Amino acid sequence: MPVAAELEKEKGKHNGTVRSSGGIRNLLLLLWFCYDLYLALFARVLHRLFHPSVRWPRLSFCVQVYGVTYFVAKPNHGTFVDRDSITLYDAKDEAGAIVTDLARKGLDRRRAEREAIQRASLMLDADEENKVLMRRQLLDATLLGATLNRERPDPADVEVWERESEAMPVEASYEGPHIRFPLTLDQVVGLMEAFKRGQRLHYKYAMQLLSAFRRYASELPTLVEVEVQPGTRMTVCGDTHGQLKDLYSIYTINGVPSPTNRYLMNGDFVDRGEYSCEVVFSLIAWVLLYPGEPRTSRGAACLLNRGNHESHNQNMTQGFMSEVLEKYSGHVTTVPTGSAASVSAGGVVERGMRMYDCFLLAFDSMPLSHLLKTHPAVEKKQVFVVHGGLMQSPGVRLAHIAAIRRKREIPYGYPAFEDKLYEDLMWSDPRPVRGTSPNTRGAGVYFGPDITERFCAGNQVSLVVRSHECVQEGYQFMHDGRLVTVFSASQYCGRDTNKGAFIIFEADLNHTIQQYIAGALPTTVPALTPPVAAVPTSLAAATGIIAAGATRGAAAIAPLVVLAGPEMDESTAAAQAENVRRMIMERVIIHKPDLYFFWSKAGGADGKINKSQWADGMRTVLNLDLPWIMLAPSLVEADAEGRISYARFLDRYTIAVRELDLTWMESIIERSCEKLFSACRTLEQAYKFFDADESGAIELHEFERGLQKMEIGLSPAQLVDLMNAIDSDKDGRYVALCACHKVR
């Protein structure tokens, strides 16, 4: 009879004694079992005390219930289990379980690799931003800095430009969209359709849009207070970075802006993507179509926050300036003689630079933050929305933020309190560690949960919404739910695998987070009527909804909407991995001498190192705390024992040059040998000239010191390339310098 069945039968014999619920009965069984075990152990101890010469057999695990022994086993080798959880052994089931386990492990490994690549991509982007800012700071101290710091044009010149654009005729050959003020819904929809077809907005209309927006936004406060009225909702979107497909995918899922379906776009509209101009023009058109009340934007359908990329310092190097000049250059026009915009060459200015200056003026006019508020009839709540984050200075109130003079280039590196506050709002990032610390971006700070808690308590804010960082899920809660990051550029730059997201606030400021993956631009269909639910039923059926919904406090997580096919995800994952490899390669090339030095002191006589030593060198020399061990397979080749030839690794990453350009290396070797043999009488003396420690191998530092004595005049990078040329077996030892010239 099965054990469980016999136990049930035995319990039935004592049915008159045990009259309790299932939980109490199980507890009594456990107590009885412990009592039996205690008696067995106690008996053994007494026997050993009074009969030490008699050896008991090894203690068995004896299980008795109601005086009936059910099984005897070694200690920790037996227990009671529920009968329903036991199945008979089946070889097919075991094989299936093994296959399932292997598949699960493979998926987990791929997920871990993708997360490692995503983390590396974000850290390398931050490191790149830091280097750009550092280069700008160095250039600011030179004569070139005055040229790079583009001054805003004189207002009188801007008025002239506006009049000229008003009078400018539109060519008959122009096939793009036409606009006329005041704007109408049909015009704005037509503008979006034209951008989907790849058409550009005429210079005349572009200047009119920028000028009208600048005048409108300049009257708004730096901190705009927005009341979410009953019957309306406010959707907050994060960075779009010139990805027009993401903006139009949001409109496809959530509807276009309207007085009841309002939007707050949280900065970083430009740079990196190829449609930055079109993103800005689309947003400005919706702002001007439904502007709301003057000087307050009360009731406006589309609100804009400034981001750190709405700045000349970023646009100059991150792509937007080049895009404007490419799309709106080709014509020149005269300007008033002696004006600030004129140049020495006959008072002629390039048309594209005028357009770029007008973009900068529009960016300067944008508010820095918004405060969402509930209607007085609803429970009071406030949500603070800013692009970057909070500030390192304690005690900052909303009044301080509202008083910032914003109509200028975003400052960084300046000590004044107002400038630092401005910088932090645009650049700072949240971290789980308390307090503040320097930001690896080179601007702003890292701030912890105590900073967020203090800001929320001091300003009666229930939630801080910020953007500025690419997060894998499109959103990320931090600091005990008081702060959320939202990022709206899915598959960022075409090489990341992240989702996009936006947040829908209802009138009570409860909110729903909608994740999505944008579709190709021509396939987007912006909805003129907003959906009743977060995800329209028709759209869900058409695109396929994956991932179950969830709830976090007052924030509901809507099901993911995928407008792109799975093949796009695979291609972007490969592009992201390749981009990470490229950025690492660039840094390896720059730091070749330092890496050589580090590994030459860590490796063995064979010029090889293990993966841990390789990772330590990359982390220490490049000053990047990346998951190097996980990235190693895509960067280095190891032998059967898992060891890496660091000379071969560094030789793999080099700037490709023509064969003709490599003659300098042969010339240097020839010149070195001529100087060497003229100073040394024998080959042995020549060898000892370099082998200072007489180890029998010429180390990198010995070779470098020898060449410095010979005044060859090589840079550290050229030295490493020369060493690679001489070190034919890539063992990191250079015994061949003189040996290769024995026959001379």
Stockholm file with secondary structure:
# STOCKHOLM 1.0

chainA/1-744         MPVAAELEKEKGKHNGTVRSSGGIRNLLLLLWFCYDLYLALFARVLHRLFHPSVRWPRLSFCVQVYGVTYFVAKPNHGTFVDRDSITLYDAKDEAGAIVTDLARKGLDRRRAEREAIQRASLMLDADEENKVLMRRQLLDATLLGATLNRERPDPADVEVWERESEAMPVEASYEGPHIRFPLTLDQVVGLMEAFKRGQRLHYKYAMQLLSAFRRYASELPTLVEVEVQPGTRMTVCGDTHGQLKDLYSIYTINGVPSPTNRYLMNGDFVDRGEYSCEVVFSLIAWVLLYPGEPRTSRGAACLLNRGNHESHNQNMTQGFMSEVLEKYSGHVTTVPTGSAASVSAGGVVERGMRMYDCFLLAFDSMPLSHLLKTHPAVEKKQVFVVHGGLMQSPGVRLAHIAAIRRKREIPYGYPAFEDKLYEDLMWSDPRPVRGTSPNTRGAGVYFGPDITERFCAGNQVSLVVRSHECVQEGYQFMHDGRLVTVFSASQYCGRDTNKGAFIIFEADLNHTIQQYIAGALPTTVPALTPPVAAVPTSLAAATGIIAAGATRGAAAIAPLVVLAGPEMDESTAAAQAENVRRMIMERVIIHKPDLYFFWSKAGGADGKINKSQWADGMRTVLNLDLPWIMLAPSLVEADAEGRISYARFLDRYTIAVRELDLTWMESIIERSCEKLFSACRTLEQAYKFFDADESGAIELHEFERGLQKMEIGLSPAQLVDLMNAIDSDKDGRYVALCACHKVR
#=GR chainA/1-744 SS CCHHHHHHHHHHHTTTTCCSCHHHHHHHHHHHHHHHHHHHHHHHHHHHHHCTTSCCCCCCEEEEETTEEEEEESTTSCCCCCGGGCCCCCHHHHHHHHHHHHHHHHHHHHHHHHHHHHHHHHHHHHHHHHHHHHHHHHHHTSHHHHHHSCCCCCHHHHHHHHHHHHHCCCCTTCCSCCCCSSCCHHHHHHHHHHHHTTCCCCHHHHHHHHHHHHHHHHTSCSEEEEEECTTCEEEEECCCTTCHHHHHHHHHHHCCCCSSEEEEECSCCSSSSTTHHHHHHHHHHHHHHSCCSTTTCTTCSEEECCCTTSSHHHHHHHSHHHHHHHHHCSCEEECCTTCTTCCTTTTEEEHHHHHHHHHHHHHHHSCSEEEEEECTTSCCCEEEEESSCCCSSTTCCHHHHHTCCCSSCCCCSCCSHHHHHHHHHHHCEECSSSSEEECTTSSSEEECHHHHHHHHHHHTCSEEEECCSCCTTSEEEETTTTEEEECCCSSGGGTCCCCEEEEEECTTSCEEEEEEECCCGGGCCCCSSCCSSSSCHHHHHHHCEESCCEEETTEEECCEEECSCHHHHHHHHHHHHHHHHHHHHHHHHHTHHHHHHHHHHHSCTTSEEEHHHHHHHHHHHHTCCCCHHHHGGGTCCBCTTSEEEHHHHHHHSCCCCCGGGGHHHHHHHHHHHHHHHHHCSSHHHHHHHHCTTCSSSCCHHHHHHHHHHHTCCCCHHHHHHHHHHHCTTCSSCCTHHHHTTTTC
#=GC SS_cons         CCHHHHHHHHHHHTTTTCCSCHHHHHHHHHHHHHHHHHHHHHHHHHHHHHCTTSCCCCCCEEEEETTEEEEEESTTSCCCCCGGGCCCCCHHHHHHHHHHHHHHHHHHHHHHHHHHHHHHHHHHHHHHHHHHHHHHHHHHTSHHHHHHSCCCCCHHHHHHHHHHHHHCCCCTTCCSCCCCSSCCHHHHHHHHHHHHTTCCCCHHHHHHHHHHHHHHHHTSCSEEEEEECTTCEEEEECCCTTCHHHHHHHHHHHCCCCSSEEEEECSCCSSSSTTHHHHHHHHHHHHHHSCCSTTTCTTCSEEECCCTTSSHHHHHHHSHHHHHHHHHCSCEEECCTTCTTCCTTTTEEEHHHHHHHHHHHHHHHSCSEEEEEECTTSCCCEEEEESSCCCSSTTCCHHHHHTCCCSSCCCCSCCSHHHHHHHHHHHCEECSSSSEEECTTSSSEEECHHHHHHHHHHHTCSEEEECCSCCTTSEEEETTTTEEEECCCSSGGGTCCCCEEEEEECTTSCEEEEEEECCCGGGCCCCSSCCSSSSCHHHHHHHCEESCCEEETTEEECCEEECSCHHHHHHHHHHHHHHHHHHHHHHHHHTHHHHHHHHHHHSCTTSEEEHHHHHHHHHHHHTCCCCHHHHGGGTCCBCTTSEEEHHHHHHHSCCCCCGGGGHHHHHHHHHHHHHHHHHCSSHHHHHHHHCTTCSSSCCHHHHHHHHHHHTCCCCHHHHHHHHHHHCTTCSSCCTHHHHTTTTC
//
